[in-house]
Amino acid sequence: MVKAVVVRNPGGPESMLIEDVAVGEPGPGQVRVRNRAIGLNFIDTYFRAGAYKAETPFVLGNEAAGEIVALGPDVAGFSVGDRIGYTATLGCYAQERVLDARFAVKLPDDISFETAAGMMLKGLTAQYLLRRTYRVQAGDTILVHAAAGGVGQILCQWGNALGATVIGTAGSEAKAAEAKAAGAHHVILYGEENFVERVREITSGKLCDVVYDGVGKATFPASLDCIRPLGMFVSYGSASGAIDAFNIALLMQKGSLFCTRPTLYTYIAKREDLDAMAADLFAVVASGKVRIPVNHTFALDDVVAAHKLLEGRGTTGSTVLIP
């Protein structure tokens, strides 16, 4: 039996229960992992609250790092004792778990468990956003909403390293300072400033090539007014609530824009894509161009407090749980 965070009835933070659960032996193509650090992500709150459906009871969590303690049949490329990071839908808020080996990536020696747990989901998300959904080039101008958040800080750093002009939005002076430190050239306080007007001023009316929006309802459709003709709006999260259905003709009216709502698991569905994306992420972190700030650490037993801080917009960078 191992300790895990279980949701039996979706709801607020108090709906999470610390329970002892059984962990079976790994089956074909699976490994058993002893988690050393677990990433906290806003998507976890969607599952916990029932916005994203899952069969109850379930163990929360979509990102973690640890070591392999047992191999199932037909597992190639891994050994007991390997240090791995992974992102997989649900099951991560636990001391140990069984995992399909196709989700696991070996960690370089210079990446700690805490760093890996703070970067697998968020870092791989930033990788596909910047390098595949819209391939950022030197000279581009990008707008990153929630620029002080976990994905936001990685987008700012990596976008800057790619030679883009990075405009970020943030909700406070403290968060604006963090976004600036992460590489945003300009930061807009969306609670005090009209971010569309500020984007127009900053870009001298040329607007942005792409908007990366993990906020959702509060920033849409105004984000469309920040994008140049034939530019792209990328909605990858909904921290303020889901975007309501909208008239697709808006995209025509605002400059023949492109719009997408991607998800990481589509991008890593093929093993070769996961390996290539992870290698790109590990390389940019090893180079020092991207730093993974683990700014908050909680014991697994304190998961309720961690979720309250996250939903209250009290976190910056990455937050990890230590099982």
Helices and strands as residue ranges (DSSP letters): E 2-7, G 13-15, E 16-21, E 30-40, H 42-49, E 58-59, E 63-71, E 83-87, E 96-100, G 101-103, E 104-106, H 113-117, H 120-128, I 129-133, E 141-144, H 150-161, E 165-170, H 173-181, E 186-189, H 195-202, E 208-213, G 217-219, G 222-226, E 227-235, H 249-253, E 258-260, H 264-267, H 271-286, E 294-299, G 300-302, H 303-311, E 318-322
